[in-house]
Amino acid sequence: MPRLIAFLCVLLAACSPPPPVQQQSYVFGTLVEVSVVDAPEAAAQAAIAAVLAHFDQLHRQLHAWQPSELSRLNAALAQGKPATVTPELAAMLEDAQRLAAQSQELFDPAIGGLIALWGFHADTPQGRVPDAGAIADWVRRQPRMADLVIRGNTVSSANPAVQLDLGGYAKGRALDDAVAILRQHGIRNALVNIGGNVIALGRHGERPWRVGIQHPRKPGTLATLDLADGEAIGTSGDYQRYFEAGGKRYSHLIDPRTGYPAAGMQSVTILVAGAHAGTRSDALSKPLFIGGPAGLADTASRLGIADWLAVDAAGRRLVSPAMQARLR
């Protein structure tokens, strides 16, 4: 019997994939984890280090309230002056413009000034509802991504209210960049998780990568699902950055039409495949969250999103047929 037990242990070890090479960091104001399997440890560590170094560089480039390339651009826009930016930032702004137009401006990185007014341009939210008149003034000035004029590497705007905050874009862009970096290092199987925004590369041994979707009010997950190669999930939730005042929760997900945090949802998770899956999963979860439960299915259809899972303000779970078939 001992020999049989020993034989079974060896057999199980042979059938199980080796443990992933993992590393964590804190970037974009959240926990980041990169996991690699089926690669020599030294190669995996080098690839992960390159990914995390890029994340740090991107975070410093796009920081909305500390000195950065983006904050320097915002200072010029506020003064009505054009600014020269790197080709990388110009390309990101053009991409964000396209996504904003696709979402009918519910995804609107141009409302950075409004986000700052609500106190979310700080490591800890200020916990105070702004003056209603100040909010109304921002809404009246209607800063939009369409106000940006991008000619080569020169960016300008005739609307000085435009202040850029790419917090709803950067994590998704980082996921796509991570996949490219990992592939450049010869990595074929990996999972990248940036605070619940996740992209899969290859498989985890003999099975797909399996991920959990965070419950917006309780510890643990709403559900799990398997991600195929190149698929990404993005989540927008009112539990990530928020404060409470007068018994009401105010999150960083602000509706540009009203100037107030959207209040119809607790969370929205979407699954996206294909080109730029990470970027689209991050940016396009915002219009579904801000649009609220009544228009959820129509908004998702217009954006080409078949797989979505949402929890509305009352705690009801809403799920598309396509996503329901994927969930465990």
C-alpha positions as CSV (number, residue, x, y, z in Angstrom):
1,M,0.0,0.0,0.0
2,P,2.7,2.6,0.8
3,R,4.3,1.9,-2.7
4,L,0.8,2.4,-4.3
5,I,0.4,5.7,-2.5
6,A,3.9,6.8,-3.5
7,F,3.1,5.9,-7.1
8,L,-0.1,7.8,-7.1
9,C,1.6,10.9,-5.7
10,V,4.2,10.8,-8.5
11,L,1.4,10.3,-11.1
12,L,-0.6,13.3,-9.8
13,A,2.5,15.5,-9.8
14,A,3.3,14.5,-13.3
15,C,-0.3,15.3,-14.5
16,S,-0.5,18.6,-12.7
17,P,1.0,21.7,-14.3
18,P,4.0,23.2,-12.5
19,P,3.2,26.1,-10.2
20,P,3.2,29.5,-12.0
21,V,6.1,32.0,-11.6
22,Q,4.3,34.9,-10.0
23,Q,5.2,38.4,-9.0
24,Q,3.1,41.2,-7.5
25,S,3.5,45.0,-7.4
26,Y,1.4,48.0,-6.6
27,V,0.8,50.2,-9.7
28,F,-2.1,52.4,-11.0
29,G,-3.3,52.6,-7.4
30,T,-4.0,48.9,-7.2
31,L,-2.5,45.5,-6.8
32,V,-0.9,44.0,-9.9
33,E,-0.1,40.3,-10.4
34,V,1.7,38.6,-13.4
35,S,1.7,34.8,-13.5
36,V,3.6,32.8,-16.1
37,V,3.6,29.0,-16.6
38,D,5.4,26.5,-18.9
39,A,8.5,28.7,-19.1
40,P,12.0,28.4,-17.6
41,E,12.0,30.3,-14.3
42,A,14.8,32.7,-15.3
43,A,13.0,33.6,-18.6
44,A,9.7,34.0,-16.7
45,Q,11.2,36.3,-14.1
46,A,12.9,38.4,-16.8
47,A,9.6,38.8,-18.7
48,I,7.7,39.7,-15.6
49,A,10.3,42.3,-14.6
50,A,10.0,43.9,-18.0
51,V,6.2,44.0,-17.7
52,L,6.3,45.6,-14.3
53,A,8.9,48.1,-15.3
54,H,6.7,49.2,-18.2
55,F,3.7,49.5,-15.9
56,D,5.7,51.8,-13.6
57,Q,6.7,53.9,-16.6
58,L,3.2,54.1,-17.9
59,H,1.9,55.0,-14.5
60,R,4.4,57.9,-14.2
61,Q,3.6,59.1,-17.7
62,L,-0.2,59.2,-17.2
63,H,-0.5,60.3,-13.6
64,A,-3.3,62.8,-13.4
65,W,-2.3,64.7,-10.2
66,Q,1.4,64.3,-9.8
67,P,4.0,65.7,-12.2
68,S,3.8,63.7,-15.4
69,E,3.6,64.1,-19.2
70,L,-0.2,64.1,-18.8
71,S,-0.3,66.7,-16.1
72,R,2.0,69.0,-18.2
73,L,-0.4,68.6,-21.1
74,N,-3.3,69.5,-18.8
75,A,-1.6,72.6,-17.7
76,A,-1.2,73.8,-21.3
77,L,-4.8,72.9,-22.2
78,A,-6.0,75.0,-19.2
79,Q,-4.1,78.0,-20.5
80,G,-5.5,77.5,-24.1
81,K,-2.0,76.6,-25.4
82,P,-0.9,73.7,-27.6
83,A,1.5,71.2,-26.2
84,T,3.9,68.7,-27.8
85,V,3.6,65.2,-26.5
86,T,5.4,61.9,-27.1
87,P,4.1,59.8,-30.1
88,E,3.0,57.2,-27.6
89,L,0.7,59.6,-25.7
90,A,-0.6,61.1,-28.9
91,A,-1.6,57.6,-30.1
92,M,-3.3,56.9,-26.8
93,L,-5.3,60.1,-26.9
94,E,-6.5,59.3,-30.4
95,D,-7.5,55.8,-29.3
96,A,-9.3,57.3,-26.3
97,Q,-11.1,59.7,-28.6
98,R,-12.4,56.8,-30.7
99,L,-13.6,54.9,-27.7
100,A,-15.3,58.1,-26.3
101,A,-17.1,58.7,-29.5
102,Q,-18.2,55.0,-29.7
103,S,-19.6,55.3,-26.2
104,Q,-21.4,58.6,-26.9
105,E,-19.1,60.3,-24.5
106,L,-20.1,58.2,-21.4
107,F,-16.5,57.1,-21.4
108,D,-15.0,60.6,-21.2
109,P,-11.4,61.1,-20.0
110,A,-11.8,64.8,-20.6
111,I,-13.6,65.3,-17.3
112,G,-10.4,65.2,-15.1
113,G,-11.3,68.6,-13.6
114,L,-14.7,67.2,-12.5
115,I,-13.0,64.2,-11.0
116,A,-10.6,66.4,-9.1
117,L,-13.5,68.6,-7.9
118,W,-15.0,65.4,-6.3
119,G,-11.7,64.8,-4.5
120,F,-10.7,61.7,-6.4
121,H,-7.3,63.2,-7.5
122,A,-5.8,62.0,-4.2
123,D,-4.6,58.8,-2.8
124,T,-7.5,58.9,-0.4
125,P,-10.8,60.5,-1.5
126,Q,-11.6,63.7,0.4
127,G,-15.1,62.5,1.5
128,R,-17.0,65.7,0.8
129,V,-19.7,66.4,-1.8
130,P,-18.7,69.5,-3.8
131,D,-20.8,72.6,-4.2
132,A,-23.7,72.1,-6.5
133,G,-22.9,75.3,-8.4
134,A,-19.4,74.2,-9.1
135,I,-20.6,70.9,-10.4
136,A,-23.1,72.6,-12.7
137,D,-20.4,74.9,-14.0
138,W,-18.3,71.9,-15.1
139,V,-21.3,70.3,-16.8
140,R,-22.2,73.6,-18.6
141,R,-18.6,73.8,-20.0
142,Q,-19.0,70.2,-21.4
143,P,-15.4,69.1,-21.6
144,R,-15.3,66.2,-24.1
145,M,-12.6,64.1,-25.9
146,A,-14.0,65.5,-29.1
147,D,-12.7,68.9,-28.0
148,L,-9.1,67.7,-28.4
149,V,-7.3,68.5,-31.7
150,I,-4.4,66.1,-32.3
151,R,-2.1,66.9,-35.2
152,G,1.0,64.7,-35.1
153,N,2.5,65.1,-31.7
154,T,0.8,68.5,-31.0
155,V,-2.3,68.5,-28.9
156,S,-4.6,71.5,-28.3
157,S,-8.2,72.4,-27.4
158,A,-10.4,75.4,-27.7
159,N,-12.2,74.3,-24.5
160,P,-10.0,75.1,-21.5
161,A,-12.3,72.9,-19.3
162,V,-10.7,69.8,-20.9
163,Q,-8.5,68.2,-18.3
164,L,-7.5,64.6,-19.1
165,D,-7.7,61.7,-16.7
166,L,-6.8,58.4,-18.3
167,G,-7.5,56.3,-15.2
168,G,-10.3,54.5,-17.0
169,Y,-8.0,53.6,-19.9
170,A,-4.5,53.1,-18.6
171,K,-5.1,49.7,-16.9
172,G,-6.6,48.2,-20.1
173,R,-3.8,49.7,-22.2
174,A,-1.3,48.2,-19.8
175,L,-2.8,44.8,-20.2
176,D,-2.4,44.9,-24.0
177,D,1.2,46.2,-23.6
178,A,1.9,43.3,-21.2
179,V,0.8,40.7,-23.7
180,A,3.1,42.2,-26.3
181,I,6.1,42.3,-23.9
182,L,5.5,38.8,-22.7
183,R,5.4,37.5,-26.3
184,Q,8.6,39.4,-27.1
185,H,10.3,37.5,-24.3
186,G,9.0,34.1,-25.7
187,I,6.3,33.7,-23.1
188,R,3.3,31.8,-24.4
189,N,1.2,31.2,-21.3
190,A,0.5,33.9,-18.7
191,L,-2.2,35.8,-16.8
192,V,-2.0,39.5,-16.0
193,N,-4.3,40.9,-13.4
194,I,-4.4,44.7,-12.7
195,G,-6.9,45.2,-9.8
196,G,-9.5,42.9,-11.4
197,N,-8.8,43.9,-15.0
198,V,-7.4,40.6,-16.4
199,I,-6.1,39.3,-19.7
200,A,-5.1,35.8,-20.6
201,L,-2.2,34.6,-22.8
202,G,-2.3,30.9,-23.8
203,R,-3.4,28.4,-21.2
204,H,-2.7,27.2,-17.7
205,G,-1.3,23.8,-18.4
206,E,-4.0,21.6,-19.9
207,R,-6.9,24.0,-19.1
208,P,-7.8,27.6,-19.7
209,W,-7.0,30.3,-17.2
210,R,-9.8,30.5,-14.6
211,V,-10.6,33.8,-13.0
212,G,-13.0,35.1,-10.4
213,I,-15.3,38.2,-10.6
214,Q,-15.3,40.2,-7.4
215,H,-18.6,40.6,-5.5
216,P,-19.2,44.3,-5.1
217,R,-20.4,44.1,-1.5
218,K,-19.1,40.9,0.0
219,P,-15.7,39.2,0.3
220,G,-15.2,36.6,-2.4
221,T,-16.5,36.2,-5.9
222,L,-19.8,36.5,-7.8
223,A,-18.7,33.8,-10.2
224,T,-15.7,32.3,-12.0
225,L,-15.1,31.8,-15.7
226,D,-12.5,30.5,-18.0
227,L,-10.6,32.9,-20.3
228,A,-9.3,31.7,-23.7
229,D,-6.1,33.0,-25.2
230,G,-6.4,36.8,-25.8
231,E,-9.6,37.3,-23.8
232,A,-9.8,40.1,-21.2
233,I,-12.3,41.0,-18.6
234,G,-12.8,44.6,-17.3
235,T,-14.8,45.6,-14.2
236,S,-16.1,49.0,-13.2
237,G,-17.5,49.1,-9.7
238,D,-18.5,51.6,-7.0
239,Y,-16.5,49.7,-4.4
240,Q,-13.0,50.5,-5.8
241,R,-12.7,54.3,-5.1
242,Y,-15.5,55.9,-3.2
243,F,-16.5,57.8,0.0
244,E,-19.7,58.0,2.0
245,A,-21.4,61.2,3.0
246,G,-24.9,61.5,4.5
247,G,-25.4,57.8,4.3
248,K,-24.8,57.8,0.5
249,R,-22.0,56.2,-1.4
250,Y,-20.2,58.4,-4.0
251,S,-17.8,56.6,-6.4
252,H,-15.2,57.9,-8.8
253,L,-17.3,56.8,-11.8
254,I,-18.9,60.2,-12.7
255,D,-21.6,60.6,-15.2
256,P,-20.5,63.5,-17.5
257,R,-24.1,64.4,-18.2
258,T,-24.9,65.2,-14.6
259,G,-21.6,65.8,-13.0
260,Y,-22.4,63.4,-10.2
261,P,-21.2,59.8,-9.6
262,A,-23.4,57.3,-11.3
263,A,-25.7,55.6,-8.8
264,G,-27.5,52.9,-10.7
265,M,-25.0,50.1,-10.5
266,Q,-22.7,48.4,-8.0
267,S,-20.5,46.8,-10.7
268,V,-20.3,45.8,-14.3
269,T,-17.9,43.2,-15.7
270,I,-17.5,42.7,-19.5
271,L,-15.6,40.1,-21.4
272,V,-13.8,41.1,-24.6
273,A,-11.8,39.2,-27.2
274,G,-9.8,40.3,-30.3
275,A,-7.5,43.2,-31.0
276,H,-6.9,45.6,-28.1
277,A,-9.0,43.4,-25.8
278,G,-7.5,44.8,-22.6
279,T,-8.0,48.4,-23.6
280,R,-11.6,47.9,-24.7
281,S,-12.5,45.8,-21.6
282,D,-11.3,48.6,-19.4
283,A,-12.8,51.6,-21.2
284,L,-16.1,50.1,-22.4
285,S,-17.1,48.8,-19.0
286,K,-17.6,52.5,-18.0
287,P,-20.5,53.4,-20.3
288,L,-22.3,50.3,-19.2
289,F,-21.9,51.3,-15.6
290,I,-22.8,54.9,-16.1
291,G,-25.7,54.2,-18.4
292,G,-27.4,52.2,-15.6
293,P,-29.5,49.0,-15.7
294,A,-32.4,50.3,-17.8
295,G,-30.3,50.7,-20.9
296,L,-27.7,48.0,-20.1
297,A,-28.6,45.6,-22.9
298,D,-29.0,48.3,-25.6
299,T,-25.7,50.0,-24.6
300,A,-23.8,46.7,-24.7
301,S,-25.3,45.8,-28.0
302,R,-24.4,49.1,-29.5
303,L,-20.8,48.7,-28.3
304,G,-20.5,45.2,-29.6
305,I,-20.3,43.6,-26.2
306,A,-22.1,40.2,-25.9
307,D,-20.7,39.1,-22.6
308,W,-21.6,41.1,-19.5
309,L,-22.4,40.6,-15.8
310,A,-23.8,43.5,-13.7
311,V,-25.1,44.1,-10.2
312,D,-27.5,47.0,-10.0
313,A,-27.9,49.4,-7.0
314,A,-30.4,47.1,-5.4
315,G,-28.1,44.1,-5.5
316,R,-29.9,42.3,-8.4
317,R,-27.6,40.4,-10.7
318,L,-28.1,41.1,-14.4
319,V,-26.3,38.8,-16.9
320,S,-26.3,38.4,-20.7
321,P,-27.2,35.0,-22.2
322,A,-23.7,34.8,-23.7
323,M,-22.0,35.5,-20.3
324,Q,-24.4,33.2,-18.5
325,A,-23.1,30.3,-20.6
326,R,-19.6,31.1,-19.6
327,L,-20.0,31.5,-15.8
328,R,-19.4,28.9,-13.2
